[in-house]
């Protein structure tokens, strides 16, 4: 396949197309249905707590979203040591996911400062979620990856709604934070809308990776939904590994 060189506007359009929220993995069996039901429950909680305060929602949720990749990488690392086998790239991929989600957090902190109550929520949510996800991964890594896949589906939807808020003038399209410009190698005049597009493309990639991992562990064929492109920053890390 020949890669097409895209102009900046074309890349933005591709990012919008690649992350369409209609992409959904249909649940198969109890494990998938549990993962989807758990995700929908957390979605209701997030919608109730944050409503349309998408900047603050991103800060709190990204502190939780950075947990699964690190937990998965740790347990895959230990499993590969015990079984004396190659990890087939899973550890590096999961570590990059955790780092990427942390950079999302650092970006949105520069956009919307969390309140003291939101900081308290972060402390409690991260502690509970880390322990719960760690135990879930020990019991069923397939279900854990499916949970993350569904989490990321919801993240894509949330960032799509955030874009709508920006486009319709309800959220200010402020200049992109310096940390985002550096991390995603964006032009100096980039805006918050450009950042949200980048973040949503990352979440779409994590969605496809984790659904793929879950299907592999379930010995199922890959999900029929199209995969999001591998983010440029992740490609660089992958090449350096």
ABEGO torsion letter per residue (X at the ends): XBBBBBBAAAAAAAAAAAABAABBBBBBEAAAAAAAAAAAAAAAAAAAAAEABAAAAAAAAAAAAAAAAAAAAAAAAAAAAAAGBBAGGAAAAAAAAAAAAAAAAAAAAAABBBBAAAAAAAAAAAAAAAAAAAAAAAABAAAAAAAAAAAAAAAAAAAAAAAAAAAAGABBBBBBBAAAAAAAGBBAABBAAAAAAAAAAAAAAAAAAAAAAAAAAAGBBBBABBBBBBBAAAAAAAAAX
